[in-house]
Amino acid sequence: MLTSLTAIGGLIPIALNSNPLVSPLAIVLIGGLISSTLLSRIVTPVVYKLIPPRV
Protein backbone atom coordinates (compact mmCIF):
# COMPACT_ATOMS: atom_id res chain seq x y z
CA MET A 1 0.00 0.00 0.00
CA LEU A 2 2.73 2.46 0.92
CA THR A 3 4.71 1.57 -2.19
CA SER A 4 1.72 2.39 -4.39
CA LEU A 5 1.06 5.65 -2.57
CA THR A 6 4.71 6.65 -2.88
CA ALA A 7 4.76 5.87 -6.60
CA ILE A 8 1.51 7.78 -7.16
CA GLY A 9 2.86 10.73 -5.19
CA GLY A 10 6.03 10.73 -7.27
CA LEU A 11 4.09 10.57 -10.54
CA ILE A 12 1.71 13.45 -9.76
CA PRO A 13 4.23 16.21 -10.66
CA ILE A 14 5.05 14.40 -13.90
CA ALA A 15 1.33 14.03 -14.72
CA LEU A 16 0.78 17.74 -14.14
CA ASN A 17 3.70 18.61 -16.42
CA SER A 18 2.88 20.06 -19.84
CA ASN A 19 5.13 17.64 -21.73
CA PRO A 20 2.87 15.85 -24.27
CA LEU A 21 5.02 12.69 -24.26
CA VAL A 22 5.49 12.06 -20.56
CA SER A 23 2.29 13.40 -19.01
CA PRO A 24 -0.13 10.82 -20.54
CA LEU A 25 2.17 7.98 -19.53
CA ALA A 26 2.22 9.20 -15.93
CA ILE A 27 -1.57 9.46 -15.90
CA VAL A 28 -1.91 5.90 -17.19
CA LEU A 29 0.57 4.65 -14.61
CA ILE A 30 -1.33 6.38 -11.79
CA GLY A 31 -4.59 4.80 -12.98
CA GLY A 32 -2.98 1.38 -13.16
CA LEU A 33 -1.52 1.68 -9.68
CA ILE A 34 -4.86 2.77 -8.22
CA SER A 35 -6.80 -0.01 -9.93
CA SER A 36 -4.31 -2.73 -9.05
CA THR A 37 -4.17 -1.58 -5.43
CA LEU A 38 -7.96 -1.63 -5.15
CA LEU A 39 -8.11 -5.00 -6.87
CA SER A 40 -5.55 -6.60 -4.61
CA ARG A 41 -6.79 -5.04 -1.36
CA ILE A 42 -10.57 -5.16 -1.76
CA VAL A 43 -11.75 -7.41 -4.59
CA THR A 44 -9.50 -10.41 -4.00
CA PRO A 45 -10.43 -10.90 -0.31
CA VAL A 46 -14.12 -10.50 -1.13
CA VAL A 47 -13.90 -13.17 -3.84
CA TYR A 48 -12.13 -15.54 -1.43
CA LYS A 49 -14.93 -15.00 1.11
CA LEU A 50 -17.58 -15.75 -1.52
CA ILE A 51 -16.00 -19.05 -2.58
CA PRO A 52 -17.47 -21.85 -0.44
CA PRO A 53 -14.91 -23.92 1.49
CA ARG A 54 -14.09 -27.44 0.34
CA VAL A 55 -14.88 -30.20 2.78
ZIGI-V417204 format. One line per field, one symbol per residue. ss: DSSP state (H for helix, E for strand, - for the rest). phi: phi as a letter, one per 40 degrees, with the letter a starting at -180 (. if undefined). burial: 1 if it has 16 or more other C-alpha atoms within 10 Angstrom, else 0. A space follows every 10 residues. Layout:
# ZIGI-V417204
ss=???
phi=???
burial=???
This chain:
# ZIGI-V417204
ss=-HHHHHHHHH HHHHH----- --HHHHHHHH HHHHHHHHHH HHHHHHHHHH -----
phi=.ccccccccc cccccccccc cccccccccc cccccccccc cbcccccccc ccccb
burial=0000000100 1001100000 0011011011 0010001000 0000000000 00000
